[in-house]
Amino acid sequence: MLRFQVGRLASCSSRAFSTTSKANAKVALLGASGGIGQPMGLLLKQSPLVTELALYDIVNTPGVAADLSHINTRAEVTGFQGSEQLALALAGAQVVAIPAGLPRKPGMTRDDLFNTNASIVKQLTEEAAKVCPDAMICIISNPVNSTVPITSEVFKKAGVYNPRKIFGVTTLDIVRANTFVAKLKGLNVDDVNVPVICGHSGVTIIPLLSQTTPSVSFSQDDIEKLTQRIQNAGTEVVDAKAGTGSATLSMAYAGARFVYSLLEAMKGKDVVECAYVKSDVADSPYFATPIRLGPNGIEENLGTGKLSDYEQQKLQEAMTELQANIAKGENFMKS
């Protein structure tokens, strides 16, 4: 039996990146030399919200840091390389964003990345729990459905667990849904918002097309085709790149957008984004919904709103896989 919070659902933010407000914040980007990390570092370097940008990876970080440091924006860039410098990268960080890990290749699912990426996330978050336990932790490394539970167990083991400050970044699902709906309906994409709930892989990605802003109508055929395309959009990119990588540029954009939203919320702005978090909204310990962000992380879980019959059906179908993904992450920590 699924249980939901029902009511008016606030939209996930769909605005462009802020370029006017300022903050004093250190962001640590772990995996900064990779396919997501480099463009995400570029976007973060452009933001007036970031005072210090600490780049970390196991290789090539000095070159990436030197390159970004020549850009004439206020963020000071520092580069750190190798496990012995990880603590230095994390020291004083208010936000830690983790896109580190292997990318998908054709024929691979996000779950195929589990063993390698689970170990990477465990190592990085163990150090974060020691060095900056109060930081906001933004998990991008796939499979997010499993790596967020791993992160939670790491922080629990360290005795510093705060579920309000650990986020699975699902923003790319919203970005894609907004783009696809705007194109189908001939709308200005800046005005479109589609909440996406449940998880961040395959059938666990549930776009709430019935709650699209502005309100638009869809045929059942459109609903089914859009849902499938949003769920399989990552594979669409993997196949198009034909073995050369996965969704890196769009993921970097989505990751930076979430960090921007978090930084704005930390300084008092009312911001709503969808994210995969510790939750009691459904019969699943982790679940993606729109959340209101604030200075302390999650201020309010806004729930799912009222679902259509089709969305209810898709959610019922997804729950077995979501719970299996969560158990896989938790069992990894137990073993």
N, C-alpha and C positions, 0 to 999 in steps of 0.2 A: 504494500500500500504506500503510495507516494503522498506526501503532505506538502502543501505550498502556502506561502504567504500571498494572499490575493488582495489586490487593490490597484490603485493608480501607480504605474511603474514609471519612475523617473528614467529618462533616456541616458544611455551611455554618451559621453561627450563625443561630439563629431566636429568640433571646431578645429580650425587650423592652429598650429603651434603658436603660443604667445611669444611676442617679440618686444614687449614693452615693460613688463614687470621685472623686478630684480629681487634676488635673494642672495644669501650667503650660504652656499651649500657645497659640500664635497661629494662627488659621485665617483664610485669605484666601478670600473667596467672590466669584468673578468672574462677573458676570451677576446681581448681587444684587437688581436691581430687576425682574427678569422673573417670569414665571409660576411657574417652579420656584424661582428665587432668593429671592423674598420668604418663602414658607412654609418653605423650607430655612433661611433666616436666623433665622426665629422658633424653629425646633427647635434650632438650634445655640446660640442665645442662652439657651435653657433649660438647657443642659448644664453641669454643674460641671466637665466635662473641658476646657472652653474658657475661657481667661483673657482673650484679646483676639480680637474678631471684626472683621476688616477687610472692609468691604463695598465692592465696586467695580462700576461699570457706566458706560455712556456717558451715561445720563440718569437723573434722578430719585433718585439715591443719597442726597443730603442728607436728603430727606424720609423715606426708608425707615430711614436710620440714626437720625434723631431719634426716630422712632416706636419702634423697637426699644430705643433707649437708655433709655426710661422704664420698662422691665420690670425688676423688682427681683431680678435674678440677677447672679452675679459677673462674667460676661463684659463687658468694656469694649467698647463699639461705636464704631468709627470709620468714617466714610463718605468715599469718594473717587470723583470723577466726571471722566470724560474721559481721553484717552490720556496727557496730561501728568501725571496723578496716579497712573497705574498702578504705577509703581515704588514710590511711597510706600505703596500698599496692600500690596505684596508684601514690603516690607522686613521681615526677621525672621520671616517665616512658616515654620512647621514643616509645615503642611498647606495645600495650595492646591486648592480644589474649583472646578471649572469647569462650570457649567450654562449658560453663555452661548450664545446662538444663536437661530435662528428655530424656532418650534414647527411641528409638522406640522398640515396641514389635510386635510379629507376628500379622498380620492383620491391623496394624496401618500404616497410611501414615505419611509423614513428616508434613502434614497439621494438622493431629490430635494432634500434639504437640503444636499447635499454642497458645492457651490461656495461658498455664503455661509458656512456653518458651518466649513468647512475654513480659510477665510481668517481667521475670528475666532479659531479655536483656534491657528493659526500665530502670529498677532500676540501673543496672550496668553502662550503658552508661550515665545516668544522672549524676552519680558521676564522671565518667571520663571527662565529659564535664566541670565540675567544677574544678577538680583537675589537669588534664593534657590535656587541650583542644588542644594542638598542637601535641599530640601523634598520631601515626599510629594505627588505630583501625581495628582489624582483627576479623570478625564475623564468628564463626564456628557453633554457636547454630542454630539448625533447627527450622522452615523452613527458610533457608537463603533467599529465594526469598522474604520473608516478613520481616524478622528481620533486614535486611540491610535498607529498607525504614524506619523502626521504628527508627533505630540508626540515620539516617539522620534527621528525624523530631525532635529527641531529641536535636541534636546539633544545628539545626536551632532555636529551641525554646530558647536555651541558648545563642544564638547570636554568636556562635563560629564555625559555619558550614564551613568545607572545604572539598568539594567532592573529592579532590585528596588524602585524607588521610583515607577514609572509604572503607574497602574491604570486600566483601563476599568471603570467602575462598572456592573455587571450585576445589582446587588442587587434591582432591581425584578422581574426574572424569577423570582427565588427567592421574593420576597414574594408574587407572584401565584400561583405554583405551590403554595406552602404554603396560601394562602387557598382556592384552588379544591379542593385535595385534602381539606382539613379539612371543607369544606362537603359534599362528595360523600360522605365517610365518616362524618360526624357526630362528628368528633374536635375536641378542644380545639386551636385553631390555634396556641397557644403551644408545643404539644408537637410540632408537625409540622415536618419539614424535608425538602425535596426539592432535591438538588443539580441545578444547571443548567449545562451545559457548552457549548463550541464558540464561539458568538458572541452578538451582541445585536441581531439583526434577523431577522424572518421565520423562514425554514427553518433558519437557523443557531442558533436557540434550541432546545436539545435538553434537555428535562427528563428526568432519570433517575428515572423513576417506579419502576423496579425496586429503587432504593436508598432509597426513602422511609423515613423514621424518624417514628413507629414503623412496623415492618414491616406492610404491608397488601397485600391482593391486589386486582387489578383484572382485569376482563374485557378482552379485546382491544378491544372496542368502546369501553370506558371509556378505555383507554390512548390510542387514536387520537383520541377527542374531546377529552380533556384536553390532549394534546400540541398539537393544533391550536388550542385556546383559549388556551393559554399563549403559543404563537407569535404569535397574532393579537390578544392582549389590548390592545396599544397602539392598534391600529386600532379595536377595540371602543370605547375611550374617545373617540377622535377622532370617530367617527361619532355617538356619543351626545351629544357637545358641539356637533354640527351646525355646524361652522365657527367656533366660538368659541375653540377651543384644543385642546391635546393633554393627555396625562397629566402634570399638574403637581403635584397634591397627593400622589399616591402616589409620584411620582418624588422629590419633596422628602423624603418619609419615608425612602425607600430610600437616597437620597444621604446624609442625616444619619446613618442607621444605619451606613453604611459608614465615614463619618468617625469616628463614635463608636468603632467597632471598631478602627480604625487608631490612634486616640489611646490606647485601652486597651492595645493591643499595644505601642505605643511606650514605655509605662511598665512593661512586663514581663509583662502578662497573656497567657496562651495563648489566642489567638483564631483561628478559622477562618472565612473568608468566601469565597464564589465571586467571581472577578474575571477580567477579560479582560486578559491580560498577555503579555509576551514569554515564549515557551515552547518547549520541545523535547519536549513530551508527545505531539504528533501531527505529521504532515507539514504543518505550518503554522507560520510564524514567530510568530504571535500566536494565543492560544487561551484560552478561559475554562474554568477548573477551580476546585475548592476549593483555597485556598492558606492556609498557616499564616503569620500575620502576626507581626512582632516589631519590636524597636526600630529595625532597619535596613530595614524594609519586608517584602519577601517572604523568609521564613525557609525555607520548603519548599513546593514544588509537590506537592500530594497526588494529582495525576493523576485519572484517570477512574474507577478501580475497574473491576469486571467489568460489562460492558454486556450487556444482553439482545440477542437477535437483532434485535428491532425497533429498539432504540436504535442498534445497529451500522448497520442499514440507513439510518436517518434521518441518521446522521452521514456516511455515505458520500455521500448525496444532497446534504448541505449543504456539503461541502468545496470544490466548485468555486466556489460563490458566496462563501464566506468568503475564499478566496484571491484572488478578483477584487476584493473589497472592500479587502483589504490592499494589493494592487497599486495600486489607485486612489489610496490615501493616499500611498504611496511615490512614485508617479509625479507626484502634485501637487507634492511637494517638489522633485523633479528638474526640473520645468518652471518 
